[in-house]
Amino acid sequence: MEDEKPKNIEQENTNLNIKPIKINVGGKIFETLTTTLSKWKNSKFEEIITNQKQFPIINDGIIFFDRNPKYFEIILDYLRTSEITIPTKLENKKGLEILIKESKYYSIHSLTQLLNEKLEVFKRQTFTPKEFRKCIHHSESNIPIQPYGPNGTRYPILDTGRVERQDLTGFSFSTVIFKNFEFIDCLFGPSTYFDTNFENCKFDGSRFEQVIFTEPIFRGPKLEKCSFQNVEFVNVNFPNNVPFKHHNFKGSVFKFCKLIKSNFSKSNFDNSSFIDCKIDGCNFSGCEMNNICIPEEQFKSCNTKGAKVKNLIDISKDKTKIKEIKEWNEILSNIDKWKQHKDQK
């Protein structure tokens, strides 16, 4: 049922007076305004105001609910502010499940939705580094394996998990499928990811240093305040519906990548290179882009308003000036070797 976005008070029933109302919940008295309750359409509280005879009323018109007052206090705050504040001792799986039950009883559907989203976080399995390494190395028997690709390569699938504040330096994520996974405030150290699949994953606050992404699949990633320091992106398709703004791509190398209408506003691309990339309609406004190697014609097709660009090297004309990579031919050779290895798998 649709809830309940608070109605405009001017549209409320003119017979309703803005006056205090008392509610007894499990023996504890709460006091609020009739307008606080009536503005939530399709809720039990709206029914209280419009038809009080359907609810138990005790002395002096106090409305009674035989429910737990500890949880009602949280719900009442939400009714007043449209924001949910949960005490630390209740912000756990059991506490959220009870709050969801209470919000359903009072028919506050938007609150129920918010609480369900919070509950999903606590349902995620949190991995220690040791557990995580076992999973990605196929040594955990309870991790599903999915045949993938023309040669029937078997990929481990990690679904609905969470890794937080972990040093993942040296971890190999090649041929791993991550779905609905969270990497929060993690450090991704020197490593190469081949055919890694990230579907609806979250990388908030994570840092990538000297990582090579080769032909990964990004579907709906959530990236906030990430740092990509000296990272190589090889044949990556950056989706146009994902914002990459305010990110640190300093010293990174983009090779064979598609950057179509991607939003990189206010990111740092100093000393970065774009090699054989397709770039069209991207938002580079407000970016730091000093000493960059990029196809100039493609760069001109993008929004660069307010960008700080100094010493731009047109990579389409002179590949010998690239400072951030060893040698162009060597990189091409390494990629060809990897492709041959992939075909032989």
C-alpha positions as CSV (number, residue, x, y, z in Angstrom):
1,M,0.0,0.0,0.0
2,E,1.3,3.5,-0.7
3,D,2.1,5.5,2.3
4,E,2.0,8.1,3.5
5,K,4.2,10.9,2.4
6,P,3.0,13.6,4.9
7,K,0.0,15.5,3.5
8,N,0.1,19.3,3.3
9,I,-1.5,20.6,6.5
10,E,-3.6,23.0,4.5
11,Q,-5.2,20.1,2.8
12,E,-6.2,18.4,6.0
13,N,-9.7,18.1,7.2
14,T,-10.8,21.5,8.3
15,N,-12.6,19.9,11.2
16,L,-9.3,18.9,12.8
17,N,-7.9,21.2,15.3
18,I,-4.2,21.5,15.9
19,K,-4.2,20.4,19.5
20,P,-2.2,18.1,21.8
21,I,-3.2,14.4,22.0
22,K,-2.1,11.8,24.5
23,I,-1.3,8.2,23.7
24,N,-0.8,5.5,26.3
25,V,1.5,2.8,25.0
26,G,2.0,-0.1,27.4
27,G,1.6,2.2,30.4
28,K,3.8,5.1,29.2
29,I,2.2,8.3,28.2
30,F,3.3,10.1,25.0
31,E,2.0,13.5,23.9
32,T,2.1,14.9,20.4
33,L,-0.1,17.0,18.0
34,T,-3.1,15.8,16.1
35,T,-1.4,17.2,12.9
36,T,1.7,15.0,13.6
37,L,-0.5,11.9,13.5
38,S,-3.0,12.9,10.8
39,K,-0.4,13.9,8.1
40,W,0.6,10.2,7.6
41,K,-1.9,9.0,5.0
42,N,-3.1,5.4,5.3
43,S,-1.5,4.9,8.7
44,K,-3.2,3.7,11.8
45,F,-2.6,7.2,13.3
46,E,-4.7,8.9,10.6
47,E,-7.5,6.5,11.5
48,I,-7.2,7.5,15.1
49,I,-7.9,11.1,14.3
50,T,-10.7,10.5,11.8
51,N,-12.5,7.8,13.7
52,Q,-11.4,7.5,17.3
53,K,-14.3,5.1,18.2
54,Q,-12.4,2.2,16.6
55,F,-9.6,2.5,19.2
56,P,-9.6,1.9,23.0
57,I,-9.9,5.2,24.8
58,I,-9.3,5.5,28.6
59,N,-9.6,8.4,30.9
60,D,-9.6,12.0,29.6
61,G,-9.6,10.9,26.0
62,I,-6.2,9.2,26.1
63,I,-5.8,6.6,23.3
64,F,-4.4,3.3,24.4
65,F,-2.1,0.8,22.6
66,D,-1.0,-2.4,24.2
67,R,2.4,-2.3,22.6
68,N,6.0,-1.8,23.7
69,P,6.7,1.9,24.5
70,K,10.5,1.5,23.9
71,Y,9.8,1.0,20.2
72,F,7.0,3.5,20.0
73,E,9.3,6.3,21.1
74,I,11.4,5.7,18.0
75,I,8.4,5.5,15.7
76,L,6.9,8.8,17.2
77,D,10.2,10.6,16.5
78,Y,10.0,9.4,12.8
79,L,6.4,10.7,12.6
80,R,7.6,14.1,13.8
81,T,10.8,14.5,11.7
82,S,10.5,12.0,8.8
83,E,13.9,10.8,9.9
84,I,14.8,7.5,11.6
85,T,17.1,7.5,14.6
86,I,17.8,4.1,16.2
87,P,19.7,3.8,19.6
88,T,22.9,1.8,19.2
89,K,21.7,-1.0,21.4
90,L,18.8,-1.6,19.1
91,E,20.7,-1.2,15.8
92,N,21.2,-4.9,15.3
93,K,19.3,-7.7,13.5
94,K,17.0,-8.6,16.4
95,G,16.2,-4.9,17.2
96,L,15.5,-4.0,13.6
97,E,13.2,-7.0,13.1
98,I,11.1,-5.9,16.1
99,L,11.0,-2.3,14.9
100,I,9.8,-3.6,11.5
101,K,7.0,-5.6,13.2
102,E,6.0,-2.5,15.2
103,S,6.0,-0.1,12.1
104,K,3.9,-2.6,10.3
105,Y,1.4,-2.7,13.2
106,Y,1.1,1.1,12.9
107,S,1.0,0.9,9.1
108,I,3.9,3.3,8.6
109,H,5.0,1.8,5.3
110,S,7.8,4.2,4.4
111,L,9.4,3.5,7.8
112,T,9.0,-0.2,7.2
113,Q,10.9,0.2,4.0
114,L,13.7,2.1,5.6
115,L,14.1,-0.4,8.3
116,N,14.1,-3.3,5.8
117,E,17.0,-1.6,4.0
118,K,18.9,-1.3,7.3
119,L,18.2,-5.0,8.1
120,E,19.7,-6.1,4.8
121,V,23.0,-4.7,5.9
122,F,23.0,-6.9,9.0
123,K,22.0,-10.0,7.0
124,R,25.2,-9.7,5.1
125,Q,27.9,-12.2,6.0
126,T,31.0,-10.3,7.3
127,F,34.2,-12.0,6.3
128,T,37.5,-11.9,8.1
129,P,40.6,-11.8,5.8
130,K,41.3,-15.5,6.4
131,E,37.7,-16.4,5.5
132,F,37.7,-14.2,2.5
133,R,40.9,-15.6,1.1
134,K,39.4,-19.2,1.4
135,C,36.3,-18.1,-0.5
136,I,38.1,-16.6,-3.4
137,H,40.5,-19.5,-3.7
138,H,37.6,-21.9,-4.1
139,S,38.3,-23.7,-0.8
140,E,35.0,-22.9,1.0
141,S,32.6,-25.7,0.2
142,N,29.5,-23.5,0.9
143,I,30.4,-20.9,-1.7
144,P,28.5,-21.6,-4.9
145,I,30.4,-22.2,-8.2
146,Q,29.0,-21.1,-11.5
147,P,30.1,-22.4,-14.9
148,Y,30.9,-19.4,-17.0
149,G,32.3,-18.8,-20.5
150,P,32.7,-20.9,-23.6
151,N,35.2,-23.2,-21.9
152,G,33.0,-23.9,-18.9
153,T,35.4,-22.1,-16.5
154,R,34.0,-22.4,-13.0
155,Y,33.7,-19.1,-11.1
156,P,33.1,-18.8,-7.4
157,I,30.1,-16.5,-6.6
158,L,30.2,-14.4,-3.5
159,D,26.7,-13.0,-2.9
160,T,25.5,-10.5,-0.2
161,G,28.7,-10.3,1.8
162,R,30.6,-7.6,3.6
163,V,34.3,-6.8,4.1
164,E,35.0,-3.8,6.2
165,R,38.3,-2.0,7.0
166,Q,40.4,-4.8,5.7
167,D,43.8,-4.8,4.0
168,L,43.3,-6.8,0.9
169,T,46.7,-6.2,-0.5
170,G,47.8,-9.1,-2.7
171,F,44.4,-10.7,-2.9
172,S,43.6,-12.1,-6.3
173,F,40.0,-11.6,-7.4
174,S,40.4,-13.1,-10.9
175,T,37.4,-15.1,-12.2
176,V,35.3,-14.2,-9.1
177,I,31.8,-13.0,-9.3
178,F,30.7,-10.6,-6.5
179,K,27.0,-9.8,-6.2
180,N,25.5,-7.3,-3.8
181,F,28.8,-7.2,-2.0
182,E,30.2,-4.4,0.2
183,F,33.9,-3.4,0.5
184,I,33.8,-0.6,3.1
185,D,37.0,1.4,3.8
186,C,39.2,-1.4,2.4
187,L,42.7,-1.2,0.9
188,F,43.2,-3.0,-2.4
189,G,46.9,-3.4,-2.9
190,P,49.1,-4.4,-5.8
191,S,47.2,-7.1,-7.8
192,T,45.6,-7.8,-11.2
193,Y,41.9,-8.7,-11.5
194,F,41.1,-10.7,-14.7
195,D,37.4,-11.2,-15.6
196,T,36.3,-10.1,-12.1
197,N,32.5,-9.5,-12.1
198,F,31.1,-6.8,-9.7
199,E,27.3,-6.6,-9.7
200,N,25.7,-4.0,-7.5
201,C,28.7,-3.8,-5.3
202,K,29.6,-1.0,-2.9
203,F,33.2,0.3,-2.4
204,D,32.6,3.3,-0.1
205,G,35.8,4.8,1.2
206,S,38.0,2.1,-0.3
207,R,41.4,2.8,-1.7
208,F,43.0,1.0,-4.8
209,E,46.7,1.2,-5.2
210,Q,48.7,-0.3,-8.1
211,V,45.7,-2.4,-9.1
212,I,45.1,-3.6,-12.7
213,F,41.4,-4.1,-13.7
214,T,41.4,-6.2,-16.9
215,E,38.1,-6.7,-18.6
216,P,36.0,-6.6,-15.4
217,I,32.2,-6.2,-15.5
218,F,30.8,-3.3,-13.4
219,R,27.1,-3.4,-13.1
220,G,25.6,-0.8,-10.8
221,P,28.7,-0.2,-8.6
222,K,28.3,2.3,-5.7
223,L,31.5,4.3,-5.3
224,E,31.8,7.1,-2.7
225,K,35.0,8.8,-1.7
226,C,37.2,6.1,-3.3
227,S,40.8,6.6,-4.2
228,F,42.3,4.9,-7.4
229,Q,46.0,5.7,-7.0
230,N,48.2,4.4,-9.8
231,V,45.5,2.0,-11.0
232,E,45.3,0.5,-14.5
233,F,41.9,0.1,-16.0
234,V,42.1,-2.3,-19.1
235,N,39.2,-2.7,-21.4
236,V,36.7,-1.4,-18.8
237,N,33.3,-0.2,-19.7
238,F,32.4,2.6,-17.3
239,P,28.5,2.7,-17.3
240,N,26.9,6.1,-17.9
241,N,24.5,5.7,-15.0
242,V,27.2,5.5,-12.4
243,P,28.7,8.7,-10.9
244,F,32.5,8.6,-10.3
245,K,32.7,12.2,-9.1
246,H,35.0,13.4,-6.3
247,H,37.3,10.4,-6.9
248,N,41.1,10.2,-6.9
249,F,42.3,8.7,-10.1
250,K,45.8,10.3,-9.8
251,G,48.4,8.5,-11.7
252,S,46.0,5.9,-13.1
253,V,46.1,4.4,-16.5
254,F,43.0,3.8,-18.6
255,K,43.6,1.4,-21.5
256,F,41.0,0.2,-24.1
257,C,38.3,1.7,-21.9
258,K,34.9,3.0,-22.8
259,L,34.0,6.2,-21.0
260,I,30.6,7.2,-22.4
261,K,28.7,10.0,-20.7
262,S,30.4,9.1,-17.4
263,N,30.3,11.6,-14.6
264,F,33.8,12.3,-13.2
265,S,33.2,15.8,-11.9
266,K,35.6,17.2,-9.4
267,S,37.9,14.2,-9.6
268,N,41.7,14.2,-9.7
269,F,43.3,12.9,-12.9
270,D,46.8,14.4,-12.5
271,N,49.5,12.3,-14.3
272,S,46.9,9.9,-15.7
273,S,46.8,8.4,-19.2
274,F,44.0,7.4,-21.5
275,I,45.3,4.9,-24.1
276,D,43.2,3.7,-27.0
277,C,40.1,4.7,-25.1
278,K,36.7,5.7,-26.4
279,I,35.7,8.9,-24.6
280,D,32.5,10.7,-25.4
281,G,30.3,13.2,-23.6
282,C,31.9,12.7,-20.2
283,N,31.7,15.2,-17.4
284,F,35.2,16.3,-16.3
285,S,34.0,19.7,-14.9
286,G,36.0,20.9,-12.0
287,C,38.6,18.1,-12.4
288,E,42.4,18.3,-11.7
289,M,43.9,17.2,-15.0
290,N,47.5,18.2,-15.1
291,N,50.1,16.3,-17.1
292,I,47.5,14.0,-18.7
293,C,47.8,11.9,-21.8
294,I,44.4,11.8,-23.6
295,P,43.1,12.0,-27.2
296,E,42.5,15.7,-27.5
297,E,39.7,15.5,-30.0
298,Q,37.7,13.2,-27.8
299,F,38.5,15.3,-24.7
300,K,37.0,18.3,-26.5
301,S,33.7,16.5,-26.7
302,C,33.4,16.4,-22.9
303,N,32.3,18.9,-20.4
304,T,35.5,20.4,-19.0
305,K,34.0,23.6,-17.4
306,G,36.2,24.7,-14.5
307,A,38.7,21.8,-15.1
308,K,42.4,22.6,-14.4
309,V,44.2,21.3,-17.4
310,K,48.0,21.9,-17.8
311,N,50.4,20.1,-20.1
312,L,47.9,18.0,-22.0
313,I,49.6,15.4,-24.2
314,D,47.6,14.3,-27.2
315,I,48.0,10.6,-26.9
316,S,46.5,10.0,-30.4
317,K,49.5,11.8,-31.9
318,D,52.4,10.8,-29.7
319,K,52.4,7.7,-27.6
320,T,56.2,7.9,-26.9
321,K,55.6,10.7,-24.4
322,I,53.7,8.6,-21.9
323,K,55.5,8.8,-18.6
324,E,53.2,6.8,-16.4
325,I,53.8,3.4,-18.1
326,K,57.0,1.6,-19.1
327,E,56.8,1.1,-22.8
328,W,53.8,1.0,-25.1
329,N,54.9,-2.1,-27.0
330,E,55.6,-3.9,-23.7
331,I,52.1,-3.2,-22.4
332,L,50.5,-4.4,-25.7
333,S,52.6,-7.6,-25.5
334,N,51.6,-8.3,-21.9
335,I,47.9,-7.8,-22.8
336,D,48.3,-10.2,-25.8
337,K,49.9,-12.8,-23.6
338,W,47.0,-12.5,-21.1
339,K,44.5,-12.9,-23.9
340,Q,46.3,-16.0,-25.2
341,H,46.3,-17.4,-21.6
342,K,42.6,-16.7,-21.3
343,D,41.8,-18.5,-24.6
344,Q,43.7,-21.5,-23.5
345,K,41.7,-21.8,-20.2
